[in-house]
């Protein structure tokens, strides 16, 4: 067990991520002095990632895993070896900015009822734009579709300081979020069977079901390269998003809402699959079909997970849920920005 010298471990999971560490570690490590410990979980890299970091950034504590545990498994295996008050999960393809950490740390210290916070996330290649992975705070609609301040489905907004106020949201980006370490461990961390995508939304949903709060603190800014593991728009990404979205609903919706909302959601998935087929996007059609087949296959296991998750439900915190349908708003009514949604429909 490694006890951090500060109260925060900034944990970077890496698999052959040397090129990102060459680019992003200098500022990350410089900013850490006296504020946080940088922890590298080397997920059985086949290049010289660990040797490079050990030689060039001796203050970084390295946890080397003998077997690649994947995204969720890699974090789980590494974090259980750490003793600290706060965790910051930071993906290797994120670039921090100067003074990025202090606003997050101060906000967490000042609000003991908040479980998770995220910074503002912008696109590393076009730094004036928000980024898909969290933007300025994550929300979901009544059918469990996720969206963000600054990003609705395929539409990214330019950051013109329109979302600069801290806000309670429903989920925080797993690419960069700060969480109380005791809660991460108490709630079982990231869902291991998701492989990738939506695992942070699932964790935040479980925390919200227990009454905890999630916030975005835009006075801190980081930048995401994006698409470095699974490219945007790929069939694999579509498969994971459709499959994991259904699993999330099974785990987290109350019993009175589960079956009707699951039926509507799966019907909308069918519409998306037919649309993909008719438009010549055969890859998306196959991805959705595969997602549903694997959903049925994995359903018994997730019903068991649901029973475990329901034991932690207390007074549900519904803040951050949009009572309408963002699918309807975006695709039918043409509302492409978060600010265009009806504020009265937010919980």
Secondary structure, DSSP 8 states (H G I E B T S, - for coil): -EE-SSSEEEEEEESS-HHHHHHHHHHHHHHTTTT-EEEEEE-S-SSSHHHHHHHH-TTSEEEE-SS--HHHHHHHHHHTTEE-SEEEEE-TTEEE-TTHHHHHHHHHHH-TTEEEEEEEEEESSSTTBB-TTTTT-EEEETT--EEETTEETTEE-B-SSTT-S-EEESB--TTEEEEEHHHHHHTTSS-GGG-SSSHHHHHHHHHHHTT-EEEEEEEEEEEE---SSS-TT-HHHHHHHHHHHHHHHHHHS-HHHHHHHHHHHHHHHHHHHHHHHHTT-HHHHHHHHHHHHHHHHHHHHHHHHHHHHHTT--S---TTEESS-HHIIIIIS---SGGGS-GGGB-
